């Protein structure tokens, strides 16, 4: 069953949100597993400012065909590693990561 991953970030500086969107676009184009694209869908965007957002101002969604692909993304994907390295000093605190099976 496909796996949907939603990650919420608290970007320290809203000026970095445009860069984060570009990082996710690059991720979508460059992420490979066994030489093939394996992420089915990538979306990212700034959230609407609202107290219920608890400071999270950026959200990214990724869709995977399987839990194995999800785990690869989380633990081994070089393109995801580059995104994390870029964002390391730009994100305040750990992201909120939610994932679920989709139908």
MOCORPE-V152669 format. One record per backbone hydrogen bond with DSSP energy under -0.5 kcal/mol. CO is the residue of the C=O (numbers start at 0). NH is the residue of the N-H. E is the energy in kcal/mol with one decimal. If there is no record, write none. Layout:
co=CO nh=NH e=E
co=CO nh=NH e=E
//
This chain:
co=1 nh=101 e=-2.5
co=2 nh=4 e=-0.5
co=2 nh=63 e=-2.8
co=3 nh=99 e=-2.0
co=4 nh=61 e=-2.6
co=5 nh=97 e=-3.0
co=6 nh=59 e=-2.5
co=7 nh=95 e=-2.3
co=8 nh=10 e=-0.7
co=8 nh=56 e=-1.8
co=8 nh=57 e=-1.4
co=9 nh=91 e=-3.5
co=12 nh=15 e=-2.5
co=13 nh=16 e=-1.4
co=15 nh=19 e=-2.1
co=16 nh=20 e=-2.3
co=17 nh=21 e=-2.0
co=18 nh=22 e=-2.2
co=19 nh=23 e=-2.1
co=20 nh=24 e=-1.9
co=21 nh=25 e=-2.5
co=22 nh=26 e=-2.6
co=23 nh=27 e=-2.3
co=24 nh=28 e=-1.6
co=25 nh=29 e=-2.0
co=26 nh=30 e=-2.6
co=32 nh=35 e=-1.7
co=35 nh=32 e=-2.7
co=37 nh=39 e=-0.6
co=37 nh=64 e=-0.6
co=40 nh=62 e=-2.1
co=42 nh=60 e=-3.1
co=44 nh=58 e=-2.7
co=49 nh=52 e=-2.1
co=50 nh=53 e=-1.5
co=52 nh=55 e=-2.2
co=54 nh=56 e=-0.5
co=56 nh=46 e=-1.5
co=57 nh=8 e=-2.9
co=58 nh=44 e=-2.3
co=59 nh=6 e=-3.1
co=60 nh=42 e=-2.4
co=61 nh=4 e=-3.3
co=62 nh=39 e=-2.5
co=62 nh=40 e=-1.0
co=63 nh=2 e=-2.7
co=65 nh=69 e=-1.8
co=66 nh=70 e=-2.7
co=67 nh=71 e=-2.2
co=68 nh=72 e=-2.5
co=69 nh=73 e=-2.3
co=70 nh=74 e=-2.5
co=71 nh=75 e=-3.2
co=71 nh=76 e=-2.0
co=76 nh=80 e=-2.0
co=77 nh=81 e=-2.0
co=78 nh=82 e=-1.8
co=79 nh=83 e=-2.6
co=80 nh=84 e=-2.2
co=81 nh=85 e=-2.3
co=82 nh=86 e=-2.3
co=83 nh=87 e=-1.4
co=86 nh=89 e=-1.9
co=86 nh=90 e=-1.3
co=89 nh=11 e=-2.8
co=90 nh=92 e=-0.8
co=94 nh=96 e=-0.6
co=95 nh=7 e=-2.9
co=95 nh=97 e=-0.5
co=97 nh=5 e=-3.4
co=99 nh=3 e=-3.0
//
